[in-house]
Amino acid sequence: MTEALIGFIAIFALALLRVPLAFGMGLVGIVGIGLTRSWGAALASTAQVVQETGFAYTLSVIPLFILMGNFVARAGLAHELFHAAYVFIGHLRGGLAHATIAACAGFGAICGSSIATAATMSKVAYPSMKKLGYSDSLSTGVIAAGGTLGIMIPPSTIMVIYGIVTETNIGKLFAAGVIPGLLTAALLMVTVVIMTSRDPEHAPAGEKFSWAERWKALRGIWGVLLLVIVVLGGIYGGVFTATEGAGIGAAGAFLFAVARRALTVRSTLDVLIESARTTAMLFTLLIAATIFANFVNFTSMPGDLKEWITHLGLSPVMIVGAMMVIYVILGTVMEELTMVLLTIPLFFPIVVALGFDPVWFGVLIVMVIQIGLISPPVGMNLFVINTLLPRVGLGNIFRGVWSFVLVQVMMLAILVAFPQLSLWLPSFMN
């Protein structure tokens, strides 16, 4: 127990010294194994982790889904999604904000990245809201919160990583995210309604379009709808695995971008480089987290924690609720993916020992990451938007996002209280 605690303290100390957390976790894991076991065991364990991670077939799903999202983004689909949503609901008060949330949900169904969704919508939705007279705080708050849907609505890179680390079925995780993702989007829209009813001048109504114009806008997104149906439908239906589905999705997205004449040799190279860069970052985190997890598992901390929690006499739901509170607090000061990879070796064995479904816990993990992505002071989505929209100011962005943070915390409580919201769709899968 003592060795593991020292390890966690060392990681936080290295983080304060501005050492990247991936390198910090890897270094502490190697040194920890070396000191508690032997340096030969530390080097052998590290080499095995690097080799197994690099050659793992299941991990190929990560670069393929990243590639699919980048190709579709390059094809300019986000503009069509936003326009299609706008022509249907833009005439309502706050309609552009609703259209942004709907577009974020649609883009998340092919992107799988919260940061990419927020960055894209900053370029696509913000100019339209600014032109119509929306307040900067509401506009950026909607973009930041809507961007988080990119990791809940499948396919989700975070779910893939969680599934691989915990050996949980990725297809079931994808199915589990559908209802919570759609329900979160609906609650965000309800929040917009409440906010715009209190301050109508912050979100004026847009123009109303004819049904002919609406059907024309829908025709512009048929390709991506077909892509999502084929990929996710095939995975849910057992036609192919998540890895095979990712490959089909990447190939389909490439053909979609080519058909729209959105690719040149240079832009194709840019997509490949960006996908490789993102993949390398994620793999580095995975390798470091696995090395550190091996060190923690060599200590008595997991067993001691389970025994201590058992003697507290708390109900299992209360224990999971306490974990979620810890995650929400950590999410305000730590990078979200690293936070999860750092704590999974501690919390996941306890959750399984309490008899909870790993798929349900995976959805809760994604939800706390969503909250962390928009929680000041270190929410990544907030800083992405601030980088792309420097004239708005970080203070405006912080003010605009708090209502959505509270809504997502409420959504987390709902998911803890009603597990079937996450587990109903996966129950139909073999």
C-alpha positions as CSV (number, residue, x, y, z in Angstrom):
1,M,0.0,0.0,0.0
2,T,2.8,2.4,0.9
3,E,4.7,1.8,-2.3
4,A,1.7,2.6,-4.4
5,L,0.9,5.8,-2.5
6,I,4.4,6.9,-3.0
7,G,4.0,6.2,-6.7
8,F,0.9,8.4,-7.0
9,I,2.6,11.2,-5.1
10,A,5.6,10.9,-7.4
11,I,3.4,11.2,-10.5
12,F,1.7,14.4,-9.1
13,A,5.1,15.8,-8.2
14,L,6.4,15.2,-11.7
15,A,3.2,16.8,-13.1
16,L,3.9,19.9,-11.1
17,L,7.4,20.0,-12.6
18,R,5.6,20.1,-16.0
19,V,6.7,16.6,-16.9
20,P,4.1,15.1,-19.4
21,L,1.9,12.8,-17.4
22,A,2.5,9.9,-19.9
23,F,6.2,10.0,-19.3
24,G,5.6,10.5,-15.6
25,M,3.4,7.4,-15.3
26,G,5.9,5.3,-17.3
27,L,8.9,6.5,-15.3
28,V,7.2,5.9,-12.0
29,G,6.0,2.5,-13.1
30,I,9.4,1.3,-14.2
31,V,11.2,2.6,-11.1
32,G,8.5,1.2,-8.9
33,I,8.7,-2.3,-10.3
34,G,12.5,-2.0,-10.3
35,L,12.6,-1.1,-6.6
36,T,9.9,-3.5,-5.4
37,R,10.8,-6.5,-7.7
38,S,14.0,-6.2,-9.6
39,W,15.4,-4.1,-12.4
40,G,15.4,-7.1,-14.7
41,A,11.6,-7.6,-14.1
42,A,11.0,-3.9,-14.7
43,L,12.8,-3.9,-18.0
44,A,11.2,-7.2,-19.1
45,S,7.7,-5.9,-18.1
46,T,8.2,-2.7,-20.0
47,A,9.4,-4.4,-23.1
48,Q,6.5,-6.8,-23.0
49,V,4.0,-3.9,-22.6
50,V,5.4,-2.0,-25.5
51,Q,5.5,-5.0,-27.8
52,E,2.0,-6.2,-26.9
53,T,0.5,-2.7,-27.3
54,G,2.3,-2.1,-30.6
55,F,1.2,-5.4,-32.1
56,A,-2.3,-5.8,-30.5
57,Y,-4.8,-6.4,-33.3
58,T,-7.7,-4.9,-31.2
59,L,-5.8,-1.6,-30.8
60,S,-5.9,-1.0,-34.6
61,V,-9.5,0.2,-34.1
62,I,-8.1,3.4,-32.6
63,P,-6.2,4.8,-35.6
64,L,-8.9,3.6,-38.0
65,F,-11.7,5.4,-36.2
66,I,-9.5,8.5,-35.9
67,L,-8.8,8.3,-39.7
68,M,-12.5,7.9,-40.4
69,G,-13.3,11.1,-38.4
70,N,-10.5,13.1,-40.0
71,F,-11.6,12.1,-43.6
72,V,-15.2,13.1,-42.9
73,A,-14.1,16.3,-41.2
74,R,-11.9,17.1,-44.3
75,A,-14.9,16.5,-46.5
76,G,-16.7,19.5,-44.8
77,L,-19.5,17.4,-43.4
78,A,-19.8,19.5,-40.3
79,H,-21.1,22.4,-42.3
80,E,-23.8,20.2,-43.9
81,L,-24.8,18.8,-40.5
82,F,-25.1,22.2,-39.0
83,H,-27.1,23.6,-41.9
84,A,-29.5,20.6,-41.9
85,A,-30.2,21.1,-38.2
86,Y,-30.5,24.9,-38.7
87,V,-33.1,24.7,-41.5
88,F,-35.3,22.6,-39.3
89,I,-35.1,24.3,-35.9
90,G,-33.2,27.6,-36.5
91,H,-36.4,29.6,-36.6
92,L,-37.0,28.9,-32.9
93,R,-35.7,31.1,-30.1
94,G,-32.2,29.7,-29.4
95,G,-32.6,27.6,-32.6
96,L,-28.9,28.1,-33.6
97,A,-27.9,26.8,-30.2
98,H,-30.2,23.7,-30.7
99,A,-28.8,23.2,-34.2
100,T,-25.2,23.3,-32.8
101,I,-26.0,20.6,-30.2
102,A,-27.7,18.5,-32.9
103,A,-24.8,18.9,-35.2
104,C,-22.3,18.0,-32.5
105,A,-24.3,14.8,-31.8
106,G,-24.2,14.0,-35.5
107,F,-20.5,14.8,-35.9
108,G,-19.7,12.8,-32.8
109,A,-21.3,9.8,-34.5
110,I,-18.4,9.8,-37.0
111,C,-15.6,11.6,-35.2
112,G,-15.3,10.0,-31.8
113,S,-13.4,12.9,-30.3
114,S,-14.7,15.7,-28.1
115,I,-11.9,18.1,-28.7
116,A,-12.2,17.7,-32.5
117,T,-16.0,18.2,-32.3
118,A,-15.6,21.4,-30.3
119,A,-12.9,22.7,-32.5
120,T,-14.9,22.1,-35.7
121,M,-18.1,23.6,-34.3
122,S,-16.1,26.7,-33.2
123,K,-15.4,27.3,-36.9
124,V,-18.8,26.3,-38.2
125,A,-21.4,27.4,-35.7
126,Y,-19.9,30.3,-33.8
127,P,-19.8,32.7,-36.9
128,S,-23.5,32.1,-37.5
129,M,-24.5,32.7,-33.9
130,K,-22.4,35.8,-33.7
131,K,-23.9,37.2,-36.9
132,L,-27.5,36.7,-35.5
133,G,-26.6,38.4,-32.2
134,Y,-26.1,35.5,-29.8
135,S,-24.1,36.3,-26.7
136,D,-20.5,35.0,-26.6
137,S,-21.1,33.2,-23.3
138,L,-24.1,31.3,-24.6
139,S,-22.4,30.5,-28.0
140,T,-19.2,29.2,-26.6
141,G,-21.0,27.3,-23.7
142,V,-23.1,25.5,-26.2
143,I,-20.2,24.6,-28.4
144,A,-18.1,23.4,-25.4
145,A,-20.9,21.3,-24.0
146,G,-22.1,20.0,-27.3
147,G,-18.6,19.0,-28.2
148,T,-18.5,16.5,-25.3
149,L,-21.1,14.4,-27.1
150,G,-18.4,13.3,-29.5
151,I,-17.1,10.8,-26.9
152,M,-20.4,9.4,-25.7
153,I,-22.2,8.9,-29.0
154,P,-20.4,6.0,-30.7
155,P,-17.9,5.4,-32.1
156,S,-15.9,6.8,-29.2
157,T,-12.1,6.7,-28.9
158,I,-12.4,6.9,-25.1
159,M,-14.7,3.8,-25.0
160,V,-12.3,1.9,-27.2
161,I,-9.4,2.7,-24.8
162,Y,-11.6,1.8,-21.7
163,G,-12.7,-1.5,-23.4
164,I,-9.1,-2.5,-24.2
165,V,-7.7,-1.6,-20.8
166,T,-10.5,-3.4,-18.9
167,E,-11.1,-6.1,-21.5
168,T,-14.7,-5.1,-21.9
169,N,-16.6,-5.7,-25.1
170,I,-16.3,-2.6,-27.3
171,G,-19.4,-3.3,-29.3
172,K,-21.5,-3.4,-26.1
173,L,-19.8,-0.2,-24.9
174,F,-20.8,1.5,-28.1
175,A,-24.4,0.3,-27.7
176,A,-24.4,1.5,-24.1
177,G,-23.5,5.0,-25.1
178,V,-26.4,5.6,-27.5
179,I,-29.2,6.3,-25.1
180,P,-27.1,8.4,-22.6
181,G,-25.7,10.4,-25.5
182,L,-29.1,11.2,-27.0
183,L,-30.5,11.9,-23.5
184,T,-27.6,14.3,-22.7
185,A,-28.2,16.1,-26.0
186,A,-31.8,16.5,-25.1
187,L,-31.0,17.9,-21.6
188,L,-28.5,20.3,-23.1
189,M,-31.3,21.6,-25.4
190,V,-33.7,21.9,-22.5
191,T,-31.0,24.0,-20.7
192,V,-30.8,26.3,-23.8
193,V,-34.6,26.7,-23.6
194,I,-34.5,27.7,-20.0
195,M,-31.5,30.1,-20.5
196,T,-33.1,31.8,-23.5
197,S,-36.5,32.2,-21.8
198,R,-34.7,34.0,-19.0
199,D,-32.6,36.2,-21.3
200,P,-34.4,36.3,-24.7
201,E,-32.1,38.9,-26.2
202,H,-29.1,36.6,-25.9
203,A,-30.5,34.2,-28.5
204,P,-32.8,35.7,-31.2
205,A,-34.7,33.4,-33.5
206,G,-33.4,32.8,-37.0
207,E,-35.2,32.7,-40.4
208,K,-37.8,30.0,-41.2
209,F,-37.2,27.7,-44.2
210,S,-39.7,25.9,-46.4
211,W,-40.1,22.1,-46.4
212,A,-38.5,22.0,-49.8
213,E,-35.3,23.6,-48.5
214,R,-35.4,21.3,-45.5
215,W,-35.5,18.1,-47.6
216,K,-32.7,19.5,-49.8
217,A,-30.5,20.0,-46.7
218,L,-31.2,16.4,-45.6
219,R,-30.0,15.2,-49.0
220,G,-26.6,16.7,-48.3
221,I,-25.9,14.4,-45.4
222,W,-27.2,11.1,-46.8
223,G,-23.6,9.8,-47.3
224,V,-22.6,10.1,-43.7
225,L,-25.9,8.7,-42.4
226,L,-25.3,5.6,-44.6
227,L,-21.7,5.3,-43.3
228,V,-22.9,5.5,-39.6
229,I,-25.7,3.0,-40.2
230,V,-23.4,0.5,-41.9
231,V,-20.5,0.8,-39.4
232,L,-22.6,0.8,-36.2
233,G,-25.3,-1.4,-37.5
234,G,-22.7,-4.0,-38.5
235,I,-21.1,-3.9,-35.1
236,Y,-24.3,-4.1,-33.2
237,G,-25.7,-6.8,-35.4
238,G,-22.6,-9.0,-35.1
239,V,-21.9,-8.8,-38.8
240,F,-18.3,-7.7,-38.1
241,T,-16.1,-6.8,-35.1
242,A,-15.4,-3.3,-33.9
243,T,-12.0,-3.4,-35.6
244,E,-13.5,-4.5,-38.9
245,G,-16.2,-1.9,-38.6
246,A,-13.5,0.8,-38.1
247,G,-11.7,-0.4,-41.2
248,I,-14.9,-0.2,-43.2
249,G,-15.7,3.2,-41.8
250,A,-12.3,4.6,-42.6
251,A,-12.5,3.2,-46.2
252,G,-16.0,4.6,-46.6
253,A,-15.0,8.0,-45.2
254,F,-12.1,8.1,-47.7
255,L,-14.4,7.3,-50.6
256,F,-16.9,9.9,-49.3
257,A,-14.3,12.6,-49.2
258,V,-13.0,11.6,-52.7
259,A,-16.5,11.7,-54.1
260,R,-16.9,15.3,-52.8
261,R,-13.6,16.2,-54.3
262,A,-12.4,17.3,-50.9
263,L,-9.0,15.6,-51.1
264,T,-5.8,16.5,-52.8
265,V,-2.4,14.8,-52.4
266,R,-1.4,17.4,-49.8
267,S,-4.7,17.3,-47.8
268,T,-4.6,13.5,-47.8
269,L,-1.1,13.6,-46.4
270,D,-2.2,16.1,-43.8
271,V,-5.0,13.7,-42.7
272,L,-2.6,10.8,-42.4
273,I,-0.1,12.8,-40.5
274,E,-2.7,14.2,-38.1
275,S,-4.2,10.7,-37.6
276,A,-0.7,9.3,-36.9
277,R,0.1,12.1,-34.4
278,T,-3.1,11.5,-32.5
279,T,-2.6,7.7,-32.5
280,A,1.0,8.1,-31.2
281,M,-0.2,10.3,-28.4
282,L,-2.9,7.8,-27.4
283,F,-0.6,4.8,-27.6
284,T,2.0,6.6,-25.5
285,L,-0.6,7.2,-22.8
286,L,-1.8,3.6,-23.0
287,I,1.7,2.1,-22.7
288,A,2.6,4.4,-19.8
289,A,-0.7,3.7,-18.0
290,T,-0.3,0.0,-18.4
291,I,3.3,0.1,-17.0
292,F,2.1,2.0,-14.0
293,A,-0.9,-0.3,-13.6
294,N,1.4,-3.3,-13.5
295,F,3.4,-1.6,-10.7
296,V,0.2,-0.9,-8.7
297,N,-1.0,-4.5,-9.2
298,F,2.4,-5.7,-7.8
299,T,1.6,-3.8,-4.6
300,S,-1.1,-4.6,-2.1
301,M,-3.1,-1.4,-2.8
302,P,-6.0,-3.0,-4.9
303,G,-6.6,-5.7,-2.3
304,D,-6.3,-3.3,0.6
305,L,-8.7,-0.8,-0.9
306,K,-11.3,-3.5,-1.6
307,E,-11.0,-4.7,2.0
308,W,-11.2,-1.2,3.4
309,I,-14.2,-0.3,1.4
310,T,-16.0,-3.5,2.4
311,H,-15.5,-2.7,6.0
312,L,-17.0,0.8,5.6
313,G,-20.5,-0.7,5.4
314,L,-21.6,1.5,2.6
315,S,-24.0,0.3,-0.1
316,P,-22.4,-0.6,-3.4
317,V,-24.2,2.3,-5.2
318,M,-22.9,4.8,-2.5
319,I,-19.4,3.5,-3.2
320,V,-19.7,4.1,-6.9
321,G,-21.3,7.5,-6.2
322,A,-18.3,8.4,-4.1
323,M,-16.0,7.3,-7.0
324,M,-17.9,9.6,-9.3
325,V,-17.5,12.6,-6.9
326,I,-13.8,11.9,-6.8
327,Y,-13.6,11.8,-10.6
328,V,-15.6,15.1,-11.0
329,I,-13.3,16.8,-8.6
330,L,-10.1,15.4,-10.2
331,G,-11.5,16.4,-13.6
332,T,-11.3,20.1,-12.7
333,V,-7.6,20.0,-12.2
334,M,-6.3,17.0,-14.3
335,E,-6.3,16.0,-18.0
336,E,-9.3,13.7,-18.3
337,L,-7.9,10.7,-20.2
338,T,-4.8,10.5,-18.0
339,M,-7.0,10.8,-14.9
340,V,-9.0,7.8,-16.0
341,L,-6.0,5.7,-17.0
342,L,-4.3,6.6,-13.7
343,T,-7.3,5.5,-11.5
344,I,-8.7,2.5,-13.4
345,P,-6.2,0.1,-11.8
346,L,-7.7,1.2,-8.4
347,F,-11.4,1.6,-9.1
348,F,-12.2,-1.1,-11.7
349,P,-11.4,-4.2,-9.6
350,I,-13.6,-2.7,-6.8
351,V,-16.5,-2.1,-9.2
352,V,-16.2,-5.7,-10.5
353,A,-16.0,-7.1,-7.0
354,L,-19.1,-5.2,-6.0
355,G,-21.0,-7.0,-8.8
356,F,-21.5,-4.1,-11.2
357,D,-21.5,-4.4,-15.0
358,P,-18.2,-3.1,-16.5
359,V,-20.2,-1.8,-19.5
360,W,-22.2,0.4,-17.2
361,F,-19.1,1.7,-15.4
362,G,-17.6,2.5,-18.7
363,V,-20.5,4.8,-19.6
364,L,-20.0,6.5,-16.2
365,I,-16.3,7.0,-16.9
366,V,-17.2,8.6,-20.3
367,M,-19.7,10.9,-18.5
368,V,-17.2,12.1,-15.9
369,I,-14.7,12.8,-18.8
370,Q,-17.4,14.8,-20.5
371,I,-17.8,16.9,-17.3
372,G,-14.1,17.3,-16.9
373,L,-13.7,18.5,-20.5
374,I,-15.9,21.6,-19.7
375,S,-15.0,22.2,-16.1
376,P,-12.9,25.3,-15.3
377,P,-10.1,25.8,-14.8
378,V,-8.5,23.1,-17.0
379,G,-11.3,21.9,-19.2
380,M,-9.7,21.0,-22.5
381,N,-12.7,22.0,-24.7
382,L,-12.7,25.5,-23.1
383,F,-9.0,26.1,-24.0
384,V,-9.5,24.7,-27.6
385,I,-12.4,27.2,-28.1
386,N,-10.3,30.0,-26.5
387,T,-7.5,29.2,-28.9
388,L,-9.7,29.3,-32.0
389,L,-11.8,32.3,-30.7
390,P,-9.3,34.5,-28.8
391,R,-11.5,37.6,-29.0
392,V,-14.2,36.0,-27.0
393,G,-12.1,35.8,-23.8
394,L,-11.7,32.9,-21.4
395,G,-13.9,34.6,-18.8
396,N,-16.9,34.7,-21.2
397,I,-16.3,31.0,-22.0
398,F,-16.1,30.1,-18.3
399,R,-19.4,32.0,-17.5
400,G,-21.2,30.4,-20.4
401,V,-20.4,26.8,-19.6
402,W,-21.3,26.5,-15.9
403,S,-25.0,25.8,-16.5
404,F,-24.1,22.9,-18.9
405,V,-21.6,21.5,-16.3
406,L,-24.4,21.3,-13.8
407,V,-26.7,19.6,-16.3
408,Q,-24.0,17.0,-17.1
409,V,-23.5,16.4,-13.4
410,M,-27.3,15.8,-13.1
411,M,-27.0,13.4,-16.1
412,L,-24.2,11.5,-14.3
413,A,-26.5,11.1,-11.2
414,I,-29.3,9.8,-13.4
415,L,-27.0,7.2,-15.0
416,V,-25.8,6.0,-11.5
417,A,-29.4,5.7,-10.3
418,F,-30.8,4.0,-13.5
419,P,-28.2,1.6,-14.9
420,Q,-30.7,0.3,-17.5
421,L,-30.4,3.5,-19.5
422,S,-26.9,2.2,-20.3
423,L,-27.5,-1.5,-20.3
424,W,-30.8,-1.9,-22.2
425,L,-29.3,-1.8,-25.8
426,P,-26.3,-4.0,-25.0
427,S,-28.7,-6.6,-23.5
428,F,-29.8,-7.4,-27.1
429,M,-26.2,-8.2,-28.2
430,N,-24.7,-11.6,-27.9
